[in-house]
Amino acid sequence: MRTQKKSLFRFSVKDKDFKTASFWSGKHVKCVEVARKSQGVAIRDSKTGNILFFKNREFRAFVKGAKAGQFD
C-alpha cells in the first residue's frame, strides 16, 4: 500500500519562477536556484530539481547569517 505524504506548505512554483545565480556560466554547470513567492522562498538544486521551501523570516535569517560569515 502506498501512502501519500502531505506537504507542510501550500504553494505553487513553476520553472520560470526560478532565478539562477548571476555568476553562473551556463556551460553545463549546475547550481542553486531561488524563486521568491509571497508565501516564502523556494530553493532548488538544478541537478536534482528537489525543492526546499522556507518562510520569508527563515530565509531572511539565513541571508543575515551568511552575510555575517556564520557559514564560512
Secondary structure as GFF3:
##gff-version 3
##sequence-region A 1 72
A	DSSP	three_ten_helix	15	17	.	.	.	ID=ss1
A	DSSP	beta_strand	19	20	.	.	.	ID=ss2
A	DSSP	beta_strand	32	37	.	.	.	ID=ss3
A	DSSP	beta_strand	40	45	.	.	.	ID=ss4
A	DSSP	beta_strand	51	55	.	.	.	ID=ss5
A	DSSP	alpha_helix	56	67	.	.	.	ID=ss6
###
